[in-house]
Amino acid sequence: MRDRTLTEVGRLTRVLLKHPREAFVSDETIAAQWRSLAFTAPPSLAAAIDEYDAFVDILRTAGAKTDFLPASGTTNLDSVYVRDASVVSSRGVVLCRMGKPLRRSEPAAQKSAYRQLGIPIVGEITEPGCLEGGDVVWLDDRTIAVGRGYRTNAEGILQLRAVLGGSVDDLIVVPLPHWRGPGDVLHLMSLVSPVDRDLAVVYSPLLPVPFRESLLDRGYALVEVADDEFESMGTNVLALGPRECVMLAGNPKTRAALERAGAHVIEYVGTEISVRGAGGPTCLTRPLARVQAPPR
């Protein structure tokens, strides 16, 4: 993994996924789990499969190799959001420890899959640490930002820093707001999605001032998401490459702002796979490899 870039914006060449067939399993499973997991409504399995297949086609058309997690008797509907259970570093994968108790089995399930794929595991976050991948954003190969909120605690961040060791120069801790409390999901990537080395989609009303200023100091132009489109996950944008991105349909203001900034935007319909469980395209994907694109 040493020849790959760790930014969130290099050209995506390999990605880990979990299909709703394996995550949602059956209509009976959905009916038994959706309330306890705080889904807004029970997803339709048939519609989720169609939406997800279209989403996968976008990734493959962009040139990404897709690896799929198998079904597991220990995980639940939330396991479709594969980013949260692991973090990719230059030396291999760091397995997380989920801040949401009902998701605690996911890192172990991913561990088995990584071994099958031959991808090295270089560390694991252990109790009392908690760390979720949605709180981790690579700003460049040597700089990582980590949200400190209800899903990721100080001990988890300390453990991550120890595992990464000399492979990073700077780990920026970003305090997250209470917002709607511990029962809701608010990751750092709920508030910021880099889409190029100098462009990020942000929801500034909830960004800590020092972190927002640090983005500007690093040369980022900021695409500001409106209040109504924050609610519909307008901030959750996956870069397929520099200024090439995929986002959830239904956020026309954010899409227009991205296009004015020179980005090419592809939308996907995600009523069942994204809206129901509050997980956009970054949540649905665990990028495993990106390659650096030449400067524009």
N, C-alpha and C positions, 0 to 999 in steps of 0.2 A: 504493500500500500504506500510505499515511500515515493513512488513516482506519480502520485495523484495529488491534486490540490485539495485543500481542506476548506476553501471558501464555500459559501452557499451558492455561488454563482458561476462556477466553472461549468463547462458542458457536461451534462449528466450522461454517464456512460453505463452505470450499473446501479440498480435500485432493488431493495427488498420490499416485498408487498405481502399482504395477506388478503386473499379473495373473500368476499362475503360468504361464498359457499362454505369456506372453512371457519370463518369467524362467527357468522350468524347461524350457520348449521341448518336450522329448520324453523318453520313458523312457530312450532311449539317452544323451541329454545328462545326465540325472540319474545314470545308472550310471557315466558317465565322470568326474563331478565331485564327488560327495558326500563321498568320503573325504578328498580333498585340501582341501576346504573345512571339514572337521571337523563335518559333519552327523552326528548320532548314528545315523542310518539313512537309506537312500534314501527320499525321499518318493514316495508314489503320486501320479502326476500326476492321474489321474481324481479321486481323493479330495481332492487339494489344490484342484482347480478347484471342487468342490462346497463345500468349507469356505470358500474365498475369496469365492465368490458370496454365501454367507450373510453373511459379514463385511461385504461391500460394501453389502448390503441394510440392515444396521444403520446404517451411516454415512449412507446416503441417506435412510432413514426419519427420522434425526435432523436432516435438512435440509442436509446437506453436498453441495455440487457436487463430483463426482469427475472428476479428470483422470488419464489413464493414460499411462504411459511406453510407448513402442513396444518391440518386440523389438530386440535389438542383438547383432551378431556378436562384439562385444568384451567383453560382460559374462557373468556366470555366475549360478548359482543364488542367490547372496547378494544379487543386485540386487533381489530381491523386498522386501528390507528397505530401503526407499527413504529413510528418515530420515537415514541416515548420510552420504550424499553431498553434502548441502547444508544450509545454515542460512538461515532467513528473518529479515531485518531490516526496519526501517521503510522503508528506501529500496529494498529489493530483495533478491536472493538472493546469498549468499556460497557459492561452490563450495568444497567441502572437498578435502583430499588425504588419502586413506585410509591409516590406520596398518597395515591388513592388506594386504600387497602384492598378493594375488590379487584385491583389489577396486579397484585403482588406476584402472581404466578407467571406473568408474561416474560420477564427476563430469563427465567429458567427454560421456558419453551423456546425462546430465541437462541439461547446458548446451544441447545441441541442442534438447531438448524445451522448455526454458524459452523459448528464442528463438521456437519455434513457437507457444507459448502467449502470447507478448507480455509475459512477465514479465521485468523488468530484472535484469541480473546486475551487481552493484556491486563484486565482488571475487572473487579466487581465492586459496586457500592454495597456496603453492608450496614446492618442495624448498628446504631440508631440513625445512620445517614439515609437521606432520601434524595433522589435525583431523577428527574424525568427529562427525556430528550427534547421535548418541546420547549424547555427552558434554556437550551444550549444553542448558541449561534456563533459559528466561525466567521469572524470579520476578515481574517486573512490566515495564511498558514501558521502564523505564530501568535495569533491573538484570538481569544475566545471570550465571549460574553455569556454569563450565566445568570438567569433570573432567580432571585431569592424570594420565594413566595410560599404558598401553602403546599405545593407539590415538590418543591426542592428546598431543603433546609441547609443551614450553615455547615453541618457536619458532612452532608453529601457533597457540598462544594469543596470542602477541605480534602475529602477523599479523592475527588476528581483531580484536584490540583496535584496531589501526591502521585497519582497514577500517571498523569501527563508528564510530570517532572520537567526535564530540560527540553522537551519537545515544544513547549510554548514559552514565549517571553512575557506575555501579559494575560492574566485572567481577570476580567472586569466583572465584578459582582454588581448586579442591577437589582435594587430593591423593588419588588412589585407591590402594587397597591392592594388593599383589602378588597376593593371592588364589591363583589357580591358574596364574599365570604368563602370559607373552606369547602363548601358544598358545590361551588361552581368551578369551572375550569378556566384559569387565566394563566397561560404560559407566557414567557417572554416573546415567543413567536406569535402570540395573539396580538402583540403590539408592534412588532417590527419584522419585515421580511426583506432582506437584501435581494435585489434583482440584477445588480451589476456591482462592480467594484466601487462605483461612485453614485449609486442610486438605491434607495430603500423605500419601501412602502411602510408608513408608520401611522399609528393613532396617537398623536401628540398629547391629547388631554390626559392620558394615563401614563405617559413616559416620564420617568424621573428626569428633572432638568439636567443634572450632570451627564447622564447617558445621552440625552438628546444633543447636548452641546458637544460631547465627544464624537458623535456621528458627524456633526457639521465640521468639527476640527479635522476629521479624517478625510474630508472632501466629499462627503455624501450630499447629494441633492435629495430632498425628502418629498415623496408623494404623500400628501396628507389625505387620510381617509375621513370622510364625513361621518357624523354621529350615527346616522341611520344605516350606513354601510359597514360600520364597525359591528353592529348587531348581526349583520348578514355575512360576517367573516370576510369583508373586503380587504382586511389587512393580511389575510392568510394567502400568500401568493408563493408558488413554487417556481423557482428559476430552472428552466431547462438548459439555459446557457445565458451569457450576458445579454440582458434586455430581451430575452426570449422566455416567456413565462406562461403559466397556466393558473387560472383562477376560477373560483366558483361563479357560475352564472347568477345574475341578479344584482350586480354591483356596477351599474353603468357609469357612475361618476368616477369611481376609482379606475375603471378600464380606460375611460377617456383621458384621465390625468396621466396614466402610464403611457398611453399612445402619444400624448403631447410630449412626453419625455423621450420619445424615440423607441419605446418598447413594442415588441410584437406580442400580442396577447391572444391566447387560446382559452376559451371558456369550456367548462364541462357542466352538465346538469348533475347536481348532487343532492337532491331532496332526500333520498333514502340513505346514502352513504356518508353525507356530510352534515346536512342540516339537522337530522334527527339526533345525532350524537355530538354535534358541535365540533366537528373535526374536518378542517379543510384539506387542501392538497398537500401542504407540508406535513400534516398529521398522518395522512394516508401513506406516506412514503418514508423509507429510511434510505437515503442516498448512501451507496457504498463506494462509489468512485465517480470522480469528476476530473476532467482534464482542463488545464488552463487554456483559455482561448487567447489568440493574439490580440494585442491592443487594437481598438477601433481606429 
